[in-house]
């Protein structure tokens, strides 16, 4: 049982990293890739990466708050 009590804390640190580091890096990388792309596929890929970074930040930010409030496991 002690192991189960540690899991949310570990997940929370990953969520913080996703919101503060990984998501912003994905947005930056995606926008840079899109700006410098020479093809539509490259621009679309960069835009998709940036949108996934934003989605990562929102998803993990919401889940971080839900766990802190005791509304999620």
C-alpha positions in Angstrom: 0.0 0.0 0.0 2.8 2.4 0.7 3.8 2.0 -2.9 0.4 3.2 -4.1 0.7 6.4 -2.0 4.0 7.3 -3.8 2.6 7.0 -7.3 0.6 10.3 -7.4 3.7 12.2 -6.2 5.8 10.7 -8.9 3.2 11.4 -11.5 2.9 15.0 -10.3 6.6 15.7 -10.8 6.3 14.4 -14.4 3.2 16.6 -14.9 5.1 19.6 -13.7 7.9 18.8 -16.1 5.4 18.4 -18.9 3.8 21.8 -18.2 7.0 23.8 -17.5 9.6 22.1 -19.8 8.4 19.6 -22.3 5.3 21.4 -23.6 7.1 24.7 -24.1 10.0 23.0 -25.9 7.5 21.2 -28.2 5.8 24.5 -29.0 9.1 26.2 -29.6 10.5 23.4 -31.7 7.3 23.1 -33.7 7.1 26.8 -34.4 10.7 27.0 -35.4 10.3 23.9 -37.7 7.2 25.4 -39.2 8.9 28.8 -39.9 11.9 27.2 -41.6 10.1 24.4 -43.4 10.4 24.4 -47.2 7.3 22.2 -47.8 3.7 22.1 -46.7 4.4 18.8 -45.0 7.2 20.4 -43.0 5.0 23.3 -42.0 2.1 21.1 -41.1 4.4 18.8 -39.0 5.8 21.8 -37.1 2.3 23.1 -36.5 1.2 19.7 -35.3 4.2 19.5 -32.9 3.4 22.9 -31.5 -0.3 22.0 -31.0 0.7 18.7 -29.3 2.9 20.8 -27.0 0.0 23.0 -26.1 -2.2 19.9 -25.6 0.4 18.3 -23.3 0.6 21.5 -21.2 -3.2 21.8 -20.9 -3.8 18.0 -20.2 -1.1 17.7 -17.6 -2.0 21.1 -16.0 -5.6 20.1 -15.6 -4.6 16.6 -14.2 -2.1 18.2 -11.8 -4.9 20.4 -10.4 -7.4 17.5 -10.2 -4.9 15.3 -8.2 -4.1 18.2 -5.9 -7.8 18.7 -5.3 -8.3 14.9 -4.7 -10.6 14.6 -7.7 -8.4 12.1 -9.6 -6.5 9.1 -8.8 
